[in-house]
């Protein structure tokens, strides 16, 4: 069985004149919890929809659980769960009826597991879905996506429309579910606290491309901000490998860089005859540096 | 039968509209059978009416339900989901469909005409991105009411009505064309429908979002959605007012007017009206028009189209009013903008209606309708429209709810239709005084109810006494 659940290669997508994705190369290893990070309108939702076959790519190749998402077999569909940004259940059904209805389409539906979660999450199973709060609807969406015990769970900014308290509670539920079994989870977000709480791997989408795809810890270790103070005028174009962002003023420069190794600071000291101060960045700063235009 | 099919079937009775429609069908059929058994004169006519109503009712309801369940992420991601839904819909729609077609054949209707009617209605519903709204329901009953009015008022009693219904050669050609068109449209839409993403669902299929955001308020305008579905680029050229685009001057002012009417321009509404008129004209050809029959039919079109469109716009405008009422805006501005919008709106609709009538008359349809009847028809529809707009505030509590809107629309048609029929038979199309009196009465009633209604609404719902 493939160790990669999702692989995209040179994927492009346009909406009219607007190019949303511009050659996305990305792979998601089995068993990982991946946070897809990007600013608003970066193309996260588009990428996830392409991955699920809800949209069709203009160019490039996508493989989801070994198949073309546009032609997913029913067997593969039964191994996937998906929670959209705003889940709209069938408005004329109660949550219980929604779950029973969806269960009928899946060969392996764990009704006991879902019943237990339904009770535990205190979802009002007698109210019509259209009358549920946003938070309750998202919970219902997660339940509907979990009942078939999916190998791959895709969540598209599932908590974006919730308030901080509800978001925290929702993510705890996700964590609880994720911790059980060998499940791959991909979730898009632009809220970094969500990412830190849940993900063990991160992919950053910027200008239609994946600009970073690695462990979360590696990301924190590798991205640094450096202040360079030279004895002579610094060039405008610093030409540093892994450079994310730079601001040069005379003999001083502040750069953000992905350090491939720990010796970059010393190399820069030698190269520019300068003093280099290295500053650790928190995740929010890292995200800002990486998504800087 | 698989559990998935069982679940899909069990979903139908869960929705109130299906048991209610079933009950309505049974009642209608019982009335027709009772009339037939007792040899009532009206039983044959009622059979025709009931048949067409049942066909449209079931085609509309099932296709509406189908769209709602398919246009979801589950439609693409749950195993076998789409095919199960289609199979079950076919099962649900089959018995009433077969019954109605057999009934139509027994009543003397041509098979090809029956099929054309069913398929046309089904494809219109199916291709309509927004599901049941009051306009949609009116579309459901509109053609049926048309048949009812024209049949009950104009049917020559001395003739055998079966002979009257015999389809002409050109009618058969139109029917075949309608069948091909319907099948092509349905297949095209089905292809799209089965691949709809959840964002499409959010944007296009949740009426509450449409209503409250005002982002896609065309759910009440027939055929616009059909255009949108057929022509993806249509929305781009739909003259949507973006105020930032109109820097200053006249264009900005016009954009403000149109803003009061919602994003789509009345020109699009006019086009939709012209298309609907063409469709109705086709029915005239199929059922071989007679002189006075055509006149009644045209009157009915005028009665349906203007109130229908204007009522839709007035409801949309209300949404804007509701939103803007939250801002500290002077009531004069409301009144002025609504006034401009209404005038512009009704005038443009009237122009398109006139152009449509002239075009159809030149094409040979309504050739027997006298030219001087048109201003009278417009007067009548104007009065009925204003009456409807006047009553609409009373339904504000049910904002977005289709049932009160439907009831209001039907009441309007009945009031307008009765007034028009009575006037035509008593004074014809030459008694300006009588026609103007009726219209002024309708307008006066409309103005009074509008005043009271908006005042009551502003006070009760918005807590603002200064709005009116």
Contacts between the chains, C-beta under 8 A, distances in Angstrom:
chain1	res1	chain2	res2	distance
A	16	B	236	7.9
A	45	B	199	7.4
A	49	B	197	5.6
A	49	B	199	7.5
A	52	B	73	7.8
A	52	B	76	7.4
A	52	B	77	6.5
A	53	B	76	6.1
A	53	B	77	7.9
A	54	B	73	6.5
A	54	B	76	5.7
A	54	B	77	7.8
A	54	B	195	7.8
A	54	B	197	3.8
A	54	B	198	6.7
A	55	B	197	5.9
A	72	B	77	7.8
A	74	B	79	3.7
A	74	B	80	5.7
A	75	B	79	7.5
A	77	B	77	5.6
A	77	B	78	6.5
A	77	B	79	4.6
A	78	B	79	5.0
A	80	B	77	6.2
A	82	B	73	5.8
A	82	B	77	5.7
A	84	B	73	6.0
A	84	B	198	4.5
A	84	B	199	7.9
A	84	B	202	7.9
A	86	B	202	6.3
A	88	B	72	7.5
A	88	B	198	7.8
A	88	B	201	6.3
A	88	B	202	6.4
A	88	B	206	6.0
A	90	B	11	7.9
A	90	B	68	7.7
A	90	B	69	7.2
A	92	B	14	6.2
A	92	B	15	5.2
A	93	B	11	7.8
A	93	B	14	6.8
A	97	B	14	7.1
A	100	B	7	7.0
A	101	B	7	5.1
A	101	B	11	6.6
A	102	B	74	6.6
A	102	B	78	6.7
A	103	B	7	8.0
A	104	B	2	8.0
A	104	B	3	4.6
A	104	B	4	4.7
A	104	B	6	6.9
A	104	B	7	3.5
A	104	B	8	7.8
A	105	B	4	4.9
A	105	B	7	7.6
A	105	B	74	7.5
A	105	B	78	4.3
A	105	B	79	5.7
A	105	B	80	6.3
A	105	B	81	5.6
A	105	B	84	7.2
A	106	B	78	7.1
A	106	B	79	6.6
A	107	B	79	7.5
A	130	B	208	7.8
